[in-house]
Amino acid sequence: MTDQPLSPEPELPAPGGRHRPSVTVDRGRIPALRVRERVETILRTHDFSEAERAFGQLTPEDLVVVRVIAQEGAASGVEPPVRYAAIAALARHPSAANLNLLTDLARLGEDFYVRGHAVLALAHTGSYAHLGAVLAALEATEPFERAAAVKALRHLAAVTSEEAVRAHALALGGEEAMRRLDAALAAAGRQAAEARRGPRVTEADPGGPATS
């Protein structure tokens, strides 16, 4: 009797035998791994201006890896901020492949954080072509996703014009799309005005004198 399961297939001889010692591999000798590590280093850049500069210098070879990272979920082990940075970086290089991926993530991403970041990235391209995906996010159930859509529409209106965004929204979705857009821009305007005024101090506030 044997403890090994029997197989009807003949065992193929393996060079060096069935048991071989582990071999240390020089990571620097694997080109794809070097590219991946360089790209991840760029995506981990915390300084905004430095990140913008680095994103602009990504090569076509780098962008292949960026697209992979932008699609990697939690099971891959990639940190969420690195994935969100990859999504943002794709908007700086608006090729058909990058824009199609961003649209897919904005509409079909597996969670609202991914969809929200993709919506923002689409707006940062400054193009009306993907306005439909941004408008659709206004109807999302998650507050983060809706807030991202409002921020995206405000940015797109700022870099183009509000009139142009409204015209394209009307062409895309009719009066209902216009209603959602107008409500979103109005909400964004109120938020901006409140942010400029700063926190409101009241009698219940121990931090300062009462104001009306």
N, C-alpha and C positions, 0 to 999 in steps of 0.2 A: 504493500500500500504506500501511496505517496500523499504528502500534504498539499502538493501543487495540483490545481485543477487541470484536468485533461483537456487538450484542444485538438480538434481534428486537423488543424493546420500545422504544417511543419514549421519548426522554429528556425527563423533566419539567423544566420551567424552575424554577430555584431563585431565590427573591428575593435580590437582591444578587450574583447570579452564582455560579459554581461554587467560587470561592476567596474566602473572607472572612477578615478579620483576627480574631485571638483577642480575646475581650472579658473583662475582669475583672469578676467578680460579687461583690457585697457579701454575704458569708456571713450577716451579720446579717439580711438580708432574706429568708432562707429559714427559715420557722418550724420545719420538721421538723429541720433541721440544728442549730438553736439548742437544741431539746429534746435531741437526741442528745448534743451536747457537754456540756450541763448534767448529763445522766444519767451520762455517762462520768466527769465530774469527781467526782460523788458516789461512784461505784463505785471510784474510785482512792483514797478516803480510807483512810489507814493506821491512824489511831487508832481502836481498837475502839469506845470509848464514843461517839465522834463519828460513826462509821459507823452505829452502831445508831440514833442520833438521826436522822441523815440518811435512812436507809432508811425510818424510820417516817413521814417527811414526803413520800415519793414520791407524786405525784398519779396518778390514773388515766391521764392522758396520758403520764406518765413510765413507768408500768408496761408500757404497750404496747411502748415501746422496750426496757425491761428484758427482756421476754420474747424480743424479737428477739435481743438480745445473748446471752442464755442459750443460744440455739440456734446461734450462729455458731461455726463450726469454724475451724481454722487458716487455711484459704484466705481467710477474710474479713479477716485481718490483726489482729483483736482480740487483745490480750494475754490469755493464759490467766488471770492473776489477776483481770482485769476480768470475764471470763466467770464465774469461780467466785463473785465478789462478786455478780454478777447473779443467780446461782442462789440464793445465801443470801438476797438481798433479797426474792425471791419468797415465801419462807417467812414473811416479816413481814406479808404481805398475802395470807392464805389464801383467795383466791377460787377458784371452780371452775376457771377458765382457768389460774390459776397452779399449783394443785395437780395438775391433769391434766398440765401440762407437766413438773412436777418428777417425777411418776411415770413419764412417758415417758422422761425423762433417766436416772432411776435404773435402769430396766430395759433401755433401748435406747440409751443414750448411746454415742457412737462410741469412747470410750476409758474406761479404768478411773478416771482422775481425774475426769472428768465424772460418771460413775455414782456414785463415792464421795461427791463433794460434794453431789449430788442426794439421796443417801440421808441424809446429815447434815441437809440442809435439811428433808426430810420429818419427821425426828424433832423438829426444833426447832418444828414447828407444834404439838407436844404432842397430836396426834390419833392414835387407834388405826386410823383408816380406811385408812392406807397402810402398816400394819405388814407386810403381805405382801411389799411391795417391799423392805423393810428385811431381813426374814428371808431372802429369796432371795439377798441379797448375802452372807450368811454362807457360801454355797456357791461364791462366786466364785473363780476361779483366781488372781487377782491379790491379793497381800498388802494393798496399799493399800485395795482395795475391801472386803476382809474386816475390816480394822481400822476402817474407817469404819462398817461395820455394827455392830461391837461397841460403838464409841463412841456410835452413834446409839441403840442399845437401852439402854445404860446411862443416857443422858440422858432417854429416854422413861420409863424406870422411875423416875428421880429426880423428874420433874415430875408424874408420875401416881402409880403404885405398881407395885412389882414383881409383886404378886399379880394386878393387873389386866392387865398386859402378858402374864403367863404364861397367864391365862385366855383372852385373845384369841388368843394363839399356838396354844393347844390347839384352839380353835374353827376356826382357819384351816387348820392343817396336821396336827392330831392329835399323836400321841406323838413322831413324828419331829421336828416343829417344836419341841416342848417340849424334846427332847434338845438340839437345836442352840441354842435360847435359853439353857438352863441352862448349857451349856458356854461360851457367849459371856459371860454374866454372871459366871460363875466366873472366867474369864480376865480380865475387866475388873476384878474385885475384887482379884485377885492383882497386876495391874499397878498399881492405885492404892495398894495396901499397900507395894509395892516403892518406888514414887515417894515415899511419905511417909517411908520409912526412909532414903532417900538411897543414894548409892553404897556398896557393901560393900568395905572395905579388907582385903586379905589380905597374907600374907608376900611374895607375888610383886609386891605393889604398892609401888613406891618412895615413894609419896606419903604414907605414914603408918604408924603401928604396926599390927601384925597383930592381927586380931580373929577370933573363932570364929563 
